[in-house]
Amino acid sequence: MSNKKKRLTISGLVDSGVIKTAQDDIPKAILPQFKARNDTINLDPNVADVKNINIDLIEPNPFQPRRHFPETSLSELAHSIAETGLLQPISVRRSRKEGWYEIIAGERRWRAYKQLAMAAIPAIIYACDDADMAIMAITENVEREELSDYEISKAIKQVESLFPYKTRLAEALGFQREDMYRYFAYDALPDFIIEKLEINPVLLSRNTASDIKRLLKSIPEAQQDVVLNALKEAIAMVEKKDLDQSKIARYVATMVSKPISLQTNQLHFRLKGKKIGYYSSSANGITLKLSAGVFDDAELNQLQTIINTMLADKEQQEAS
C-alpha cells in the first residue's frame, strides 16, 4: 500500500467522534469539531484504521433522508469502481447489534459494492452519536444536490429533537438560520399541497413554501376559503407547466384582491306555465323583477303595501 496520505471529506460532523486506531494500545485521536461543511482531515493509513468490513454486516444510516437510489446512477458508480477502485472509504460506526456497523457516509458506494457482489468494503470506523449521524446523512446529500428542498425539510424535522436549540442545528448543518427556517415553512402548508409534495418532492422550493406560509398568515379568516381555492388552482397550473412555482404566492394574492363573484339564489315566477319574472338574492342584495302588464295599478299598490308593512314590522322588532 502506498504511504501517500488519503483525504476524506467530513461534511457537517460535529461535537464528537473518536477515530478508532488499528491497535487497541495506540491512544485514540480525538476528531476535531467542524463548523463548516467542507472541512477535511488527512488520514494516514498508518494511523487511521481503514478496515475491510463484510458487506453483509453493514446497515444504512438510520437517518438517511434519501429513500430512492436510481439504478442507472448506481450502475455507473459500480462500473467506475470496477475500473478504478474505491477512491474513498465509506464511514461507519459500530451498531448496537454486536459485530454490525451502520453507515455514516457513503451509502451509494456501499450499494455499488453490493451490486458488484463484493464480499467486503474499505471503511473507517468512527464513534459518533445520533446527531452526528443525522447531520452527516443530510449534508452528504445536500452537497451532491441529490435531495429536493422538501426532502431536506423532512430530514431536518426528523433530527430536530436531537438538538436543544435551532441555532445549534443550523450551525451543525452549515445553514444560515434564516435559510433553515425556510425549510420549516413546509409545515404550514395545507394538506393537499403536502400530498402533492409526497408524490413530487421538487414541486415547490423552500422559498416558495416560505412565500405561501407568509401569505396564509396575512389573509383574514373570512378569505381563507378563497385563498385555498386559488392555491389549488395555482398548484394545478404549476403541474401543467402553465405557471412558474416561484410565482404562486403572487398569483394567489392577485386572485384574492379581485372582486369575488358571489353565488346568487334565483326563483322564477310563472303564470299559466309561462315565466313572468324572478326573485334573486345574494350577498349584494335582493332583486324582484316582473314582466310589464302582469299586475294592474291596484295590484301593484297592494304589493307595495305588503312590502312596506313587512319593513315597518321589522323596524318595530329591532327597536323593541
Order of alpha helices (4+ residues) and beta strands (2+ residues): beta-beta-beta-beta-beta-beta-alpha-beta-beta-alpha-beta-alpha-alpha-alpha-alpha-alpha-alpha-alpha-alpha-beta-beta-beta-alpha
